[in-house]
Amino acid sequence: MKRLKRRYLALQLNVDCMPSEREFLDAVWSVVTRLFGEYGASLAGLALISYDCDLKAAVLRTNLGALDNVRAALATITSLGGRGAAVHVLAVSGTIKALQKNPKGFS
């Protein structure tokens, strides 16, 4: 059985009032499902690895094959928890350790 390759995305959230982890993850799943359907969302294999309210940052894991789709979906997020927002991808890495070493990444 072939092992799935994963990628980790360091995200910066531009919001006035931080949403909860659940609201953030629901928004991400919602836009991925809206753009690529349930089948496309299931291929993404999304998981929230880290969420920091103080830094307004998050780390999201996805499958390598769905990386471009997830990045496109994240760019379409305009509101989180009913408030205006934007999500920016700071860095992409194959491991969390390398992502933390990256100056743009999440620490």
DOTORSE-890444 format. One record per atom (N, C-alpha, C): residue in three letters; x, y, z; residue number from 1; atom name. Coordinates in nm, 3 decimals, decimal comma. Each point is the difference from the previous one (the first is absolute). Layout:
BEGIN
+---------+---------+---------+---------+-----+-------+
| residuo |      xx |      yy |      zz | num | atomo |
+---------+---------+---------+---------+-----+-------+
|     ala |       X |       Y |       Z | NUM |    CA |
...
+---------+---------+---------+---------+-----+-------+
***
This chain:
BEGIN
+---------+---------+---------+---------+-----+-------+
| residuo |      xx |      yy |      zz | num | atomo |
+---------+---------+---------+---------+-----+-------+
|     met |   0,084 |  -0,118 |   0,000 |   1 |     N |
|     met |  -0,084 |   0,118 |   0,000 |   1 |    CA |
|     met |   0,088 |   0,125 |   0,000 |   1 |     C |
|     lys |  -0,032 |   0,092 |  -0,087 |   2 |     N |
|     lys |   0,079 |   0,120 |  -0,014 |   2 |    CA |
|     lys |  -0,034 |   0,102 |   0,109 |   2 |     C |
|     arg |   0,102 |   0,060 |   0,056 |   3 |     N |
|     arg |  -0,019 |   0,099 |   0,105 |   3 |    CA |
|     arg |  -0,040 |   0,135 |  -0,059 |   3 |     C |
|     leu |  -0,095 |   0,067 |   0,064 |   4 |     N |
|     leu |  -0,042 |   0,132 |  -0,046 |   4 |    CA |
|     leu |   0,101 |   0,105 |   0,043 |   4 |     C |
|     lys |   0,036 |   0,088 |  -0,092 |   5 |     N |
|     lys |   0,087 |   0,112 |   0,034 |   5 |    CA |
|     lys |  -0,088 |   0,115 |   0,046 |   5 |     C |
|     arg |   0,044 |   0,066 |   0,106 |   6 |     N |
|     arg |  -0,077 |   0,110 |   0,057 |   6 |    CA |
|     arg |   0,081 |   0,128 |  -0,004 |   6 |     C |
|     arg |  -0,071 |   0,111 |   0,005 |   7 |     N |
|     arg |   0,063 |   0,130 |   0,007 |   7 |    CA |
|     arg |  -0,064 |   0,080 |   0,113 |   7 |     C |
|     tyr |   0,080 |   0,086 |   0,061 |   8 |     N |
|     tyr |  -0,045 |   0,083 |   0,111 |   8 |    CA |
|     tyr |   0,004 |   0,145 |  -0,046 |   8 |     C |
|     leu |  -0,108 |   0,072 |   0,024 |   9 |     N |
|     leu |  -0,011 |   0,140 |  -0,040 |   9 |    CA |
|     leu |  -0,002 |   0,089 |   0,123 |   9 |     C |
|     ala |   0,090 |   0,097 |   0,003 |  10 |     N |
|     ala |  -0,001 |   0,102 |   0,106 |  10 |    CA |
|     ala |  -0,092 |   0,112 |  -0,048 |  10 |     C |
|     leu |  -0,102 |   0,030 |   0,078 |  11 |     N |
|     leu |  -0,101 |   0,098 |  -0,040 |  11 |    CA |
|     leu |   0,000 |   0,120 |   0,094 |  11 |     C |
|     gln |  -0,021 |   0,117 |  -0,056 |  12 |     N |
|     gln |  -0,017 |   0,122 |   0,077 |  12 |    CA |
|     gln |  -0,144 |   0,045 |  -0,018 |  12 |     C |
|     leu |  -0,070 |   0,027 |   0,110 |  13 |     N |
|     leu |  -0,139 |   0,041 |  -0,004 |  13 |    CA |
|     leu |  -0,009 |   0,151 |   0,021 |  13 |     C |
|     asn |  -0,063 |   0,070 |  -0,092 |  14 |     N |
|     asn |  -0,022 |   0,143 |   0,015 |  14 |    CA |
|     asn |  -0,146 |   0,022 |   0,040 |  14 |     C |
|     val |  -0,022 |   0,010 |   0,131 |  15 |     N |
|     val |  -0,133 |   0,020 |   0,055 |  15 |    CA |
|     val |   0,009 |   0,097 |   0,118 |  15 |     C |
|     asp |  -0,110 |   0,068 |   0,028 |  16 |     N |
|     asp |  -0,005 |   0,088 |   0,116 |  16 |    CA |
|     asp |  -0,020 |  -0,080 |   0,127 |  16 |     C |
|     cys |  -0,090 |  -0,095 |  -0,005 |  17 |     N |
|     cys |  -0,032 |  -0,082 |   0,117 |  17 |    CA |
|     cys |   0,020 |  -0,146 |  -0,039 |  17 |     C |
|     met |   0,089 |  -0,068 |   0,070 |  18 |     N |
|     met |   0,034 |  -0,138 |  -0,036 |  18 |    CA |
|     met |  -0,117 |  -0,096 |   0,021 |  18 |     C |
|     pro |  -0,029 |  -0,082 |  -0,102 |  19 |     N |
|     pro |  -0,103 |  -0,102 |   0,016 |  19 |    CA |
|     pro |   0,056 |  -0,118 |   0,081 |  19 |     C |
|     ser |  -0,088 |  -0,087 |   0,043 |  20 |     N |
|     ser |   0,045 |  -0,120 |   0,070 |  20 |    CA |
|     ser |   0,061 |  -0,097 |  -0,101 |  20 |     C |
|     glu |   0,070 |  -0,100 |   0,050 |  21 |     N |
|     glu |   0,059 |  -0,101 |  -0,089 |  21 |    CA |
|     glu |  -0,109 |  -0,066 |  -0,084 |  21 |     C |
|     arg |  -0,112 |  -0,031 |   0,062 |  22 |     N |
|     arg |  -0,111 |  -0,067 |  -0,069 |  22 |    CA |
|     arg |  -0,054 |   0,087 |  -0,113 |  22 |     C |
|     glu |  -0,017 |   0,131 |   0,026 |  23 |     N |
|     glu |  -0,051 |   0,091 |  -0,104 |  23 |    CA |
|     glu |   0,098 |   0,008 |  -0,116 |  23 |     C |
|     phe |   0,129 |   0,004 |   0,031 |  24 |     N |
|     phe |   0,102 |   0,007 |  -0,105 |  24 |    CA |
|     phe |  -0,002 |  -0,127 |  -0,086 |  24 |     C |
|     leu |   0,000 |  -0,115 |   0,064 |  25 |     N |
|     leu |   0,002 |  -0,126 |  -0,074 |  25 |    CA |
|     leu |  -0,129 |  -0,019 |  -0,080 |  25 |     C |
|     asp |  -0,113 |   0,040 |   0,057 |  26 |     N |
|     asp |  -0,127 |  -0,007 |  -0,074 |  26 |    CA |
|     asp |   0,004 |   0,088 |  -0,124 |  26 |     C |
|     ala |   0,060 |   0,119 |   0,011 |  27 |     N |
|     ala |   0,010 |   0,089 |  -0,116 |  27 |    CA |
|     ala |   0,088 |  -0,060 |  -0,109 |  27 |     C |
|     val |   0,111 |  -0,062 |   0,042 |  28 |     N |
|     val |   0,091 |  -0,063 |  -0,098 |  28 |    CA |
|     val |  -0,072 |  -0,115 |  -0,071 |  28 |     C |
|     trp |  -0,063 |  -0,088 |   0,076 |  29 |     N |
|     trp |  -0,073 |  -0,113 |  -0,061 |  29 |    CA |
|     trp |  -0,111 |   0,051 |  -0,092 |  29 |     C |
|     ser |  -0,066 |   0,106 |   0,041 |  30 |     N |
|     ser |  -0,110 |   0,055 |  -0,079 |  30 |    CA |
|     ser |   0,047 |   0,049 |  -0,137 |  30 |     C |
|     val |   0,109 |   0,076 |  -0,003 |  31 |     N |
|     val |   0,046 |   0,052 |  -0,130 |  31 |    CA |
|     val |   0,058 |  -0,110 |  -0,088 |  31 |     C |
|     val |   0,068 |  -0,098 |   0,060 |  32 |     N |
|     val |   0,054 |  -0,111 |  -0,079 |  32 |    CA |
|     val |  -0,116 |  -0,080 |  -0,060 |  32 |     C |
|     thr |  -0,102 |  -0,027 |   0,080 |  33 |     N |
|     thr |  -0,116 |  -0,075 |  -0,049 |  33 |    CA |
|     thr |  -0,075 |   0,078 |  -0,106 |  33 |     C |
|     arg |  -0,014 |   0,131 |   0,021 |  34 |     N |
|     arg |  -0,073 |   0,083 |  -0,096 |  34 |    CA |
|     arg |   0,072 |   0,003 |  -0,135 |  34 |     C |
|     leu |   0,132 |   0,008 |   0,001 |  35 |     N |
|     leu |   0,075 |   0,009 |  -0,126 |  35 |    CA |
|     leu |   0,020 |  -0,135 |  -0,069 |  35 |     C |
|     phe |   0,024 |  -0,105 |   0,078 |  36 |     N |
|     phe |   0,040 |  -0,127 |  -0,060 |  36 |    CA |
|     phe |  -0,093 |  -0,117 |   0,031 |  36 |     C |
|     gly |  -0,108 |   0,026 |   0,071 |  37 |     N |
|     gly |  -0,097 |  -0,104 |   0,030 |  37 |    CA |
|     gly |   0,047 |  -0,090 |   0,114 |  37 |     C |
|     glu |  -0,085 |  -0,091 |   0,039 |  38 |     N |
|     glu |   0,032 |  -0,088 |   0,112 |  38 |    CA |
|     glu |   0,113 |  -0,095 |  -0,035 |  38 |     C |
|     tyr |   0,003 |  -0,046 |  -0,125 |  39 |     N |
|     tyr |   0,107 |  -0,091 |  -0,041 |  39 |    CA |
|     tyr |   0,135 |   0,071 |   0,003 |  39 |     C |
|     gly |   0,006 |   0,121 |  -0,051 |  40 |     N |
|     gly |   0,124 |   0,078 |   0,002 |  40 |    CA |
|     gly |   0,045 |   0,032 |   0,141 |  40 |     C |
|     ala |  -0,096 |   0,029 |   0,088 |  41 |     N |
|     ala |   0,033 |   0,029 |   0,140 |  41 |    CA |
|     ala |   0,054 |  -0,124 |   0,069 |  41 |     C |
|     ser |  -0,055 |  -0,117 |  -0,035 |  42 |     N |
|     ser |   0,047 |  -0,124 |   0,064 |  42 |    CA |
|     ser |   0,143 |  -0,033 |  -0,044 |  42 |     C |
|     leu |   0,037 |   0,038 |  -0,120 |  43 |     N |
|     leu |   0,136 |  -0,024 |  -0,048 |  43 |    CA |
|     leu |   0,102 |   0,091 |   0,068 |  43 |     C |
|     ala |  -0,046 |   0,114 |   0,052 |  44 |     N |
|     ala |   0,090 |   0,097 |   0,062 |  44 |    CA |
|     ala |   0,058 |  -0,052 |   0,130 |  44 |     C |
|     gly |  -0,075 |  -0,078 |   0,076 |  45 |     N |
|     gly |   0,051 |  -0,053 |   0,127 |  45 |    CA |
|     gly |   0,041 |   0,110 |   0,096 |  45 |     C |
|     leu |  -0,081 |   0,101 |   0,014 |  46 |     N |
|     leu |   0,034 |   0,117 |   0,083 |  46 |    CA |
|     leu |   0,003 |  -0,034 |   0,148 |  46 |     C |
|     ala |   0,096 |   0,060 |   0,070 |  47 |     N |
|     ala |   0,008 |  -0,011 |   0,146 |  47 |    CA |
|     ala |   0,064 |   0,127 |   0,054 |  47 |     C |
|     leu |  -0,056 |   0,051 |   0,108 |  48 |     N |
|     leu |   0,056 |   0,118 |   0,067 |  48 |    CA |
|     leu |   0,104 |  -0,048 |   0,099 |  48 |     C |
|     ile |   0,125 |   0,037 |  -0,020 |  49 |     N |
|     ile |   0,111 |  -0,045 |   0,084 |  49 |    CA |
|     ile |   0,020 |   0,096 |   0,117 |  49 |     C |
|     ser |  -0,003 |   0,129 |  -0,028 |  50 |     N |
|     ser |   0,026 |   0,099 |   0,103 |  50 |    CA |
|     ser |  -0,083 |   0,124 |  -0,027 |  50 |     C |
|     tyr |  -0,043 |   0,065 |   0,108 |  51 |     N |
|     tyr |  -0,081 |   0,121 |  -0,012 |  51 |    CA |
|     tyr |   0,038 |   0,092 |   0,114 |  51 |     C |
|     asp |   0,051 |   0,119 |  -0,032 |  52 |     N |
|     asp |   0,046 |   0,093 |   0,102 |  52 |    CA |
|     asp |  -0,076 |   0,132 |  -0,012 |  52 |     C |
|     cys |  -0,084 |   0,028 |   0,099 |  53 |     N |
|     cys |  -0,080 |   0,123 |  -0,002 |  53 |    CA |
|     cys |   0,086 |   0,124 |   0,017 |  53 |     C |
|     asp |   0,106 |  -0,009 |   0,080 |  54 |     N |
|     asp |   0,083 |   0,117 |   0,026 |  54 |    CA |
|     asp |   0,076 |   0,044 |  -0,125 |  54 |     C |
|     leu |   0,055 |  -0,095 |  -0,074 |  55 |     N |
|     leu |   0,075 |   0,032 |  -0,122 |  55 |    CA |
|     leu |  -0,089 |   0,011 |  -0,123 |  55 |     C |
|     lys |  -0,128 |  -0,035 |   0,015 |  56 |     N |
|     lys |  -0,094 |  -0,005 |  -0,113 |  56 |    CA |
|     lys |   0,058 |  -0,088 |  -0,111 |  56 |     C |
|     ala |   0,040 |  -0,121 |   0,039 |  57 |     N |
|     ala |   0,063 |  -0,092 |  -0,094 |  57 |    CA |
|     ala |  -0,054 |  -0,140 |   0,020 |  57 |     C |
|     ala |   0,017 |  -0,081 |  -0,104 |  58 |     N |
|     ala |  -0,044 |  -0,139 |   0,006 |  58 |    CA |
|     ala |   0,090 |  -0,084 |  -0,090 |  58 |     C |
|     val |   0,005 |  -0,130 |   0,029 |  59 |     N |
|     val |   0,069 |  -0,096 |  -0,086 |  59 |    CA |
|     val |  -0,103 |  -0,104 |  -0,041 |  59 |     C |
|     leu |  -0,010 |  -0,021 |  -0,130 |  60 |     N |
|     leu |  -0,098 |  -0,091 |  -0,058 |  60 |    CA |
|     leu |   0,074 |  -0,108 |  -0,076 |  60 |     C |
|     arg |  -0,045 |  -0,127 |   0,012 |  61 |     N |
|     arg |   0,061 |  -0,111 |  -0,075 |  61 |    CA |
|     arg |  -0,094 |  -0,041 |  -0,111 |  61 |     C |
|     thr |   0,058 |  -0,030 |  -0,118 |  62 |     N |
|     thr |  -0,079 |  -0,047 |  -0,112 |  62 |    CA |
|     thr |   0,082 |  -0,102 |  -0,080 |  62 |     C |
|     asn |  -0,065 |  -0,073 |  -0,087 |  63 |     N |
|     asn |   0,070 |  -0,093 |  -0,088 |  63 |    CA |
|     asn |   0,065 |   0,077 |  -0,114 |  63 |     C |
|     leu |   0,114 |  -0,051 |  -0,046 |  64 |     N |
|     leu |   0,076 |   0,069 |  -0,105 |  64 |    CA |
|     leu |  -0,083 |   0,020 |  -0,127 |  64 |     C |
|     gly |  -0,077 |  -0,099 |  -0,039 |  65 |     N |
|     gly |  -0,079 |   0,010 |  -0,123 |  65 |    CA |
|     gly |  -0,106 |   0,108 |   0,004 |  65 |     C |
|     ala |  -0,045 |   0,036 |   0,119 |  66 |     N |
|     ala |  -0,105 |   0,099 |   0,015 |  66 |    CA |
|     ala |   0,054 |   0,137 |   0,042 |  66 |     C |
|     leu |   0,131 |   0,015 |   0,006 |  67 |     N |
|     leu |   0,060 |   0,125 |   0,049 |  67 |    CA |
|     leu |  -0,048 |   0,122 |  -0,077 |  67 |     C |
|     asp |   0,004 |  -0,004 |  -0,131 |  68 |     N |
|     asp |  -0,042 |   0,115 |  -0,081 |  68 |    CA |
|     asp |  -0,148 |   0,032 |   0,021 |  68 |     C |
|     asn |  -0,083 |  -0,104 |   0,013 |  69 |     N |
|     asn |  -0,142 |   0,022 |   0,024 |  69 |    CA |
|     asn |  -0,024 |   0,067 |   0,134 |  69 |     C |
|     val |   0,071 |  -0,044 |   0,102 |  70 |     N |
|     val |  -0,016 |   0,057 |   0,135 |  70 |    CA |
|     val |   0,047 |   0,145 |   0,001 |  70 |     C |
|     arg |   0,111 |   0,028 |  -0,065 |  71 |     N |
|     arg |   0,049 |   0,139 |  -0,006 |  71 |    CA |
|     arg |  -0,101 |   0,090 |  -0,070 |  71 |     C |
|     ala |  -0,058 |  -0,050 |  -0,109 |  72 |     N |
|     ala |  -0,101 |   0,078 |  -0,072 |  72 |    CA |
|     ala |  -0,123 |   0,024 |   0,088 |  72 |     C |
|     ala |  -0,040 |  -0,102 |   0,074 |  73 |     N |
|     ala |  -0,117 |   0,013 |   0,087 |  73 |    CA |
|     ala |   0,027 |   0,098 |   0,114 |  73 |     C |
|     leu |   0,119 |  -0,004 |   0,057 |  74 |     N |
|     leu |   0,034 |   0,092 |   0,109 |  74 |    CA |
|     leu |  -0,005 |   0,145 |  -0,046 |  74 |     C |
|     ala |   0,035 |   0,024 |  -0,125 |  75 |     N |
|     ala |  -0,001 |   0,135 |  -0,054 |  75 |    CA |
|     ala |  -0,141 |   0,056 |  -0,012 |  75 |     C |
|     thr |  -0,101 |  -0,087 |   0,000 |  76 |     N |
|     thr |  -0,138 |   0,046 |  -0,016 |  76 |    CA |
|     thr |  -0,069 |   0,030 |   0,134 |  76 |     C |
|     ile |   0,067 |  -0,025 |   0,112 |  77 |     N |
|     ile |  -0,060 |   0,028 |   0,130 |  77 |    CA |
|     ile |  -0,008 |   0,151 |   0,021 |  77 |     C |
|     thr |  -0,123 |   0,048 |   0,021 |  78 |     N |
|     thr |  -0,021 |   0,144 |   0,021 |  78 |    CA |
|     thr |  -0,060 |   0,030 |   0,136 |  78 |     C |
|     ser |  -0,047 |  -0,104 |   0,071 |  79 |     N |
|     ser |  -0,054 |   0,023 |   0,134 |  79 |    CA |
|     ser |   0,023 |  -0,122 |   0,088 |  79 |     C |
|     leu |   0,027 |   0,027 |   0,126 |  80 |     N |
|     leu |   0,018 |  -0,106 |   0,100 |  80 |    CA |
|     leu |  -0,086 |   0,036 |   0,120 |  80 |     C |
|     gly |  -0,092 |  -0,085 |   0,032 |  81 |     N |
|     gly |  -0,087 |   0,026 |   0,114 |  81 |    CA |
|     gly |  -0,089 |   0,122 |  -0,020 |  81 |     C |
|     gly |  -0,039 |   0,027 |  -0,123 |  82 |     N |
|     gly |  -0,088 |   0,113 |  -0,028 |  82 |    CA |
|     gly |   0,070 |   0,135 |  -0,008 |  82 |     C |
|     arg |   0,133 |   0,001 |   0,009 |  83 |     N |
|     arg |   0,076 |   0,125 |  -0,008 |  83 |    CA |
|     arg |   0,095 |  -0,007 |  -0,120 |  83 |     C |
|     gly |   0,029 |   0,113 |  -0,059 |  84 |     N |
|     gly |   0,089 |   0,005 |  -0,115 |  84 |    CA |
|     gly |   0,138 |  -0,055 |   0,033 |  84 |     C |
|     ala |   0,058 |  -0,072 |  -0,096 |  85 |     N |
|     ala |   0,130 |  -0,063 |   0,025 |  85 |    CA |
|     ala |   0,070 |  -0,032 |  -0,131 |  85 |     C |
|     ala |   0,129 |  -0,026 |   0,012 |  86 |     N |
|     ala |   0,080 |  -0,048 |  -0,112 |  86 |    CA |
|     ala |   0,101 |  -0,099 |   0,055 |  86 |     C |
|     val |   0,031 |  -0,102 |  -0,079 |  87 |     N |
|     val |   0,097 |  -0,101 |   0,041 |  87 |    CA |
|     val |   0,113 |   0,000 |  -0,102 |  87 |     C |
|     his |   0,124 |   0,015 |   0,048 |  88 |     N |
|     his |   0,116 |   0,002 |  -0,087 |  88 |    CA |
|     his |   0,090 |  -0,119 |   0,029 |  88 |     C |
|     val |   0,050 |  -0,064 |  -0,105 |  89 |     N |
|     val |   0,094 |  -0,110 |   0,017 |  89 |    CA |
|     val |   0,140 |   0,059 |   0,007 |  89 |     C |
|     leu |   0,067 |  -0,018 |   0,114 |  90 |     N |
|     leu |   0,135 |   0,053 |   0,019 |  90 |    CA |
|     leu |   0,106 |  -0,094 |  -0,054 |  90 |     C |
|     ala |  -0,020 |  -0,130 |   0,025 |  91 |     N |
|     ala |   0,100 |  -0,097 |  -0,042 |  91 |    CA |
|     ala |  -0,063 |  -0,138 |  -0,013 |  91 |     C |
|     val |   0,061 |  -0,084 |  -0,083 |  92 |     N |
|     val |  -0,042 |  -0,139 |  -0,018 |  92 |    CA |
|     val |   0,123 |  -0,087 |   0,021 |  92 |     C |
|     ser |  -0,018 |  -0,109 |   0,074 |  93 |     N |
|     ser |   0,113 |  -0,088 |   0,028 |  93 |    CA |
|     ser |  -0,046 |  -0,144 |   0,007 |  93 |     C |
|     gly |   0,095 |  -0,091 |  -0,015 |  94 |     N |
|     gly |  -0,029 |  -0,143 |   0,010 |  94 |    CA |
|     gly |   0,001 |  -0,050 |   0,143 |  94 |     C |
|     thr |   0,061 |   0,075 |   0,092 |  95 |     N |
|     thr |   0,003 |  -0,039 |   0,140 |  95 |    CA |
|     thr |  -0,030 |   0,122 |   0,088 |  95 |     C |
|     ile |  -0,051 |  -0,027 |   0,118 |  96 |     N |
|     ile |  -0,027 |   0,109 |   0,094 |  96 |    CA |
|     ile |   0,130 |   0,062 |   0,048 |  96 |     C |
|     lys |   0,102 |  -0,083 |   0,019 |  97 |     N |
|     lys |   0,130 |   0,049 |   0,048 |  97 |    CA |
|     lys |   0,060 |   0,102 |  -0,098 |  97 |     C |
|     ala |  -0,004 |  -0,032 |  -0,128 |  98 |     N |
|     ala |   0,053 |   0,093 |  -0,100 |  98 |    CA |
|     ala |  -0,085 |   0,127 |  -0,008 |  98 |     C |
|     leu |  -0,128 |  -0,014 |   0,024 |  99 |     N |
|     leu |  -0,089 |   0,116 |  -0,002 |  99 |    CA |
|     leu |   0,033 |   0,094 |   0,115 |  99 |     C |
|     gln |   0,034 |  -0,054 |   0,115 | 100 |     N |
|     gln |   0,036 |   0,082 |   0,116 | 100 |    CA |
|     gln |   0,135 |   0,069 |  -0,019 | 100 |     C |
|     lys |   0,090 |  -0,061 |  -0,075 | 101 |     N |
|     lys |   0,132 |   0,061 |  -0,027 | 101 |    CA |
|     lys |  -0,010 |   0,114 |  -0,100 | 101 |     C |
|     asn |  -0,101 |  -0,003 |  -0,086 | 102 |     N |
|     asn |  -0,019 |   0,101 |  -0,102 | 102 |    CA |
|     asn |  -0,032 |   0,134 |   0,068 | 102 |     C |
|     pro |   0,072 |   0,107 |  -0,036 | 103 |     N |
|     pro |  -0,026 |   0,131 |   0,064 | 103 |    CA |
|     pro |  -0,143 |   0,049 |  -0,024 | 103 |     C |
|     lys |  -0,062 |  -0,037 |  -0,110 | 104 |     N |
|     lys |  -0,137 |   0,041 |  -0,029 | 104 |    CA |
|     lys |  -0,100 |  -0,093 |   0,068 | 104 |     C |
|     gly |   0,047 |  -0,117 |   0,040 | 105 |     N |
|     gly |  -0,089 |  -0,102 |   0,054 | 105 |    CA |
|     gly |  -0,048 |   0,027 |   0,140 | 105 |     C |
|     phe |  -0,072 |  -0,094 |   0,052 | 106 |     N |
|     phe |  -0,063 |   0,009 |   0,132 | 106 |    CA |
|     phe |   0,097 |  -0,049 |   0,105 | 106 |     C |
|     ser |   0,019 |   0,076 |   0,109 | 107 |     N |
|     ser |   0,092 |  -0,045 |   0,103 | 107 |    CA |
|     ser |  -0,066 |  -0,023 |   0,133 | 107 |     C |
+---------+---------+---------+---------+-----+-------+
***
